[in-house]
């Protein structure tokens, strides 16, 4: 599978070599709140890498791993769709990297895999994630009541969002034919 190139980020297939960086991101309180994983986050990331039916990528910005994005699909032809999950290092937020990663993955799933419908399901109280997904074109479908267990052991609501291929609009900076490049040339890593 090829590297996916966004306007700001690169999506590379995740491998065992990425585990330390991903586990460090998962340890941040902002990510751990929604992704959990127990006390051994290295083991949790390894388990995620091995999840059947899932295709995991790391999100890279300025040659640094800043997050994780994965997709999986329902392949029954009568119910076919793909779903996306993502987390981003809190230190990398506020730069449009999450939006670019989700948009890049959506474009890949629509153009390369022929999906007509995509889903994503953030926690209902994760306002930043919901705003990010809306920028790509995802729309709220409905609340999935008490659909996920939080760190406190109680059940929390999720928000089901979807995006139809004919509603997907690439970013203004994207062209009809995007040429691969080594990485974002105009972005400085000096903020790290």
Order of alpha helices (4+ residues) and beta strands (2+ residues): beta-beta-alpha-alpha-alpha-beta-beta-beta-alpha-beta-alpha-beta-beta
